[in-house]
Every structure is written in C-alpha cells, then in structure tokens.
Amino acid sequence: MLRNIYVSGAASTGKTTLIKALQKYFASNGDYPAPKIIAEVARRVMTAYPMESREQIRSNPEKSLQLQKRILEAQLEAEKRVLGLGDSPNGASKVENELRWFISDRSCLDPVMYTKIYVTNSHQGSIPIPNAVEEITASPTYLALEERLRKGILVLIEPNEVTLTDDGVRLMPNNLKEWKLFHEVSSGFLKDRGIKYLEIGKELCVVEERMMFVVKAWMEKCQAKDE
C-alpha cells in the first residue's frame, strides 16, 4: 500500500524544499506511481481569509480559531480531490485508490498547533479560548484527517536557525524561542495522541540526506501492514 507523506514543522524549516526533492525523486523512479502534491493549503486560505493582518493570529483568538478551522476544511478537500474520492457518485475505484497517493506540505497537525499556541493562550492582551484545541480536534473534519494521517508518514522538521526567512504571508515567530515552541508543542501533542512521526533533527541539514531519510522510512511503511 502506498502511504501518503505529510511534511510538518514551524514556518521556514525547509518543508517546501524537502517536498520538491521528494517530488523529483519519485518522478524519476519508475518503480512507483508519481505522487500528487498538495501545496501549502494554509497560505492560500490566509491570502483569501479577511484578516486585517497576519498578526491577528496572535491578537484575535476568535478570528484565529476560525482561520484554523478553515485551513482544516481546505486540507480535507484537497486530500479528497487528489485521491479522487469525488470522481464519481461511488468515489474512485479500489484500484485507483491504491495507486493514488500524495505528499502534503503541512498536515492536520499544523492548525491544531497554531490553535494551541495562539488561541488557548493570551497574546498582546487578547482573551484566550481555553477549550479551543478540544473543540477543533473533536470536529469530524479533524478526525477524518487524523485517521488518514495515521496510515501515512508524518515528517516533523526540527527548526534550524539558518533556514528562518519571512515570505510576507505566514505568521513568523517573534523570536527563536517562539519558533522552537512549535516543534516542542507538536512533539508533545503527537505523543499524547499516540501518533507516530518521523523527526528530521536540525543536525540533518543537507536536502538530499533529508530526502533519502524520508524515502527509506516511506518504503518500510509501504511494506508494513496497518496497525
């Protein structure tokens, strides 16, 4: 069974670079069908969502929570689309489903982490929403995404200071401590929910080495049975 790959991590940790390397590898490897690529859904939603500025993710918990919910919904729609689950009234055939797989820039983990960091805690005098994580993780949208995530490979990239750049769209950390907080909170959340993940440590900096590290884990996962 071909397993989907999800690449998650704090902003500017090299996710897109790794995905491009994986895409090139599988495109030149005739042993496997080429994966579909789910480009960063959050960027498109943030561009379309009417927020006065990206800083409102910190300063306006209510708007921030709605944004994360929209990102989850967009992620689910993107996954269903690339898997062909809406191609016909009965969905894609079994053969089509087995041959279709994707590499996703981010996963359902990311909106939950932004919720946990910026919605459930007070920033710039904002009023937090303490139960926001419980609310979002109990939603049918999140649960459907997590179920698929558990069958694939989640790659979590540890922050490395040399990769930190601002693209003008995503919310950037105020400092290195806040940047690294995303990774720490993500690791804790995944362990609490019993979700296995593949960590790329900050010492693994060469793109080709990162790529082969993921490919090896992917091949092993494809040969394994669902737990």
C-alpha positions in Angstrom: 0.0 0.0 0.0 1.3 3.4 -1.0 1.5 5.7 2.0 0.9 9.4 2.0 3.7 11.7 3.2 2.9 14.8 5.3 5.7 17.3 6.0 5.1 19.5 9.0 7.0 21.9 11.1 7.3 25.5 12.1 7.5 28.2 9.5 10.6 28.3 7.4 12.1 24.9 8.4 12.7 23.6 4.8 9.4 21.8 4.2 8.8 23.0 0.7 12.5 22.3 -0.3 12.2 18.8 1.0 8.9 18.2 -0.8 10.4 19.4 -4.1 13.3 16.9 -3.6 10.9 14.1 -2.9 8.8 15.0 -5.9 11.8 14.9 -8.2 12.9 11.6 -6.7 9.6 9.9 -7.3 9.2 11.4 -10.7 12.4 9.8 -11.9 11.7 6.5 -10.2 9.6 4.2 -12.3 9.0 1.7 -9.6 6.2 3.8 -8.0 3.4 5.9 -9.4 4.2 9.6 -9.1 2.6 11.2 -6.0 0.2 14.2 -6.2 1.4 17.2 -4.4 -0.8 19.2 -2.0 0.8 22.6 -2.0 0.6 24.6 1.3 -3.1 25.0 1.9 -2.7 27.4 4.7 -1.0 30.0 2.5 -4.0 30.1 0.1 -6.5 30.2 2.9 -4.6 33.0 4.7 -4.5 35.0 1.5 -8.2 34.7 1.0 -9.4 35.0 4.6 -10.3 38.6 5.5 -7.9 39.3 8.4 -6.6 42.8 8.8 -3.1 41.4 9.2 -1.4 38.1 9.9 -0.7 39.4 13.4 -4.3 38.9 14.2 -3.5 35.2 14.5 -1.9 36.2 17.8 -4.1 39.1 18.8 -7.6 37.9 17.9 -8.1 34.3 19.2 -11.7 34.1 17.8 -10.6 35.0 14.3 -7.6 32.9 14.6 -9.7 29.8 15.6 -12.0 30.4 12.6 -8.9 30.6 10.4 -7.5 27.3 11.6 -10.9 25.6 11.1 -11.0 26.9 7.5 -7.5 25.6 6.9 -8.5 22.1 8.2 -11.6 22.1 5.9 -9.4 23.1 2.9 -6.9 20.4 3.8 -9.6 17.8 3.8 -11.0 18.9 0.5 -7.5 18.9 -1.0 -6.8 15.4 0.1 -10.1 14.1 -1.2 -9.5 15.8 -4.5 -6.1 14.3 -5.2 -7.2 10.9 -4.0 -10.1 11.0 -6.5 -12.7 10.4 -3.8 -15.2 12.6 -5.6 -14.6 11.5 -9.2 -17.9 9.5 -9.4 -21.0 9.0 -7.3 -19.4 6.0 -5.8 -16.0 7.5 -5.4 -12.8 6.3 -7.1 -12.4 2.6 -7.8 -10.4 0.4 -5.4 -7.5 0.2 -7.9 -7.5 4.0 -8.4 -7.4 4.5 -4.6 -4.5 2.1 -4.2 -2.4 3.8 -6.9 -3.2 7.4 -5.8 -1.1 8.9 -3.1 0.2 12.3 -2.2 2.9 14.4 -0.5 1.4 17.2 1.5 3.0 20.5 2.6 1.7 20.5 6.2 -1.0 18.4 7.7 -3.9 18.5 10.1 -1.3 18.9 12.9 -0.4 22.4 12.0 -3.7 24.2 12.5 -4.1 22.4 15.9 -0.6 23.7 16.9 -1.4 27.3 16.0 -4.6 26.9 17.9 -2.8 25.5 20.9 -0.1 28.3 20.9 -2.1 31.4 19.8 -5.8 30.7 20.7 -5.6 29.0 24.1 -3.0 31.4 25.4 -3.1 35.2 25.8 -1.1 37.3 23.5 -0.9 41.1 23.3 -3.8 41.3 25.9 -6.1 39.0 24.0 -8.7 36.9 25.7 -7.8 33.2 25.2 -10.2 30.4 24.3 -9.1 27.6 26.7 -11.0 24.7 25.2 -10.2 25.6 21.5 -7.9 22.5 21.0 -10.5 20.1 22.3 -13.1 21.8 20.1 -11.1 21.6 16.9 -9.8 18.0 17.5 -13.3 16.7 18.2 -14.6 18.0 14.8 -15.5 15.5 12.1 -13.1 17.3 9.7 -10.1 16.9 12.0 -10.9 13.3 12.9 -11.2 12.3 9.2 -7.8 13.9 8.6 -6.1 12.3 11.6 -7.4 8.9 10.6 -5.7 9.2 7.2 -2.6 10.7 8.7 -2.1 7.7 11.0 -1.9 5.5 7.9 0.8 7.6 6.3 4.1 9.1 7.3 4.2 12.4 9.2 7.6 14.1 8.9 8.3 16.7 11.6 11.2 19.0 10.9 13.1 20.5 13.8 13.8 24.2 13.5 17.3 25.3 12.4 18.3 28.9 12.6 19.9 29.0 9.2 16.6 28.4 7.4 14.5 31.2 9.0 13.1 33.6 6.4 10.0 35.7 6.1 7.8 35.3 3.0 5.4 38.1 3.9 2.3 35.8 4.2 2.8 33.3 7.1 2.9 34.3 10.7 6.6 34.5 11.7 7.8 33.9 15.2 8.8 36.9 17.3 12.0 35.1 18.4 13.8 31.8 18.3 12.2 30.6 21.5 8.7 31.1 20.0 9.9 29.4 16.7 11.2 26.4 18.6 8.0 26.2 20.7 6.0 25.0 17.7 8.2 21.9 17.5 8.1 21.2 21.2 4.3 21.6 21.4 3.9 19.4 18.2 6.0 16.6 19.6 4.1 16.6 22.9 0.7 16.6 21.2 1.6 13.8 18.9 2.9 11.7 21.7 -0.2 12.4 23.8 -2.4 11.2 20.9 -0.2 8.2 20.1 0.6 9.4 16.6 3.9 8.1 15.3 6.1 10.6 13.4 9.5 10.8 11.7 11.6 13.5 13.1 14.3 15.3 11.0 16.7 16.8 13.5 18.3 20.1 13.0 21.7 18.4 12.5 20.4 16.8 9.3 20.7 19.8 7.0 21.6 18.5 3.6 18.4 18.3 1.4 19.5 15.1 -0.3 20.1 13.4 3.0 16.8 14.5 4.4 15.1 13.2 1.2 16.7 9.8 1.4 15.9 9.6 5.1 12.2 10.1 4.3 12.3 7.7 1.3 13.7 4.9 3.3 11.1 5.3 6.1 8.4 5.5 3.4 9.4 2.3 1.7 9.4 0.5 5.1 6.0 1.9 5.9 4.6 0.8 2.5 5.6 -2.8 3.2 4.1 -2.8 6.6 0.5 -3.7 7.5 -1.8 -1.2 9.1 -1.6 -1.4 12.9 
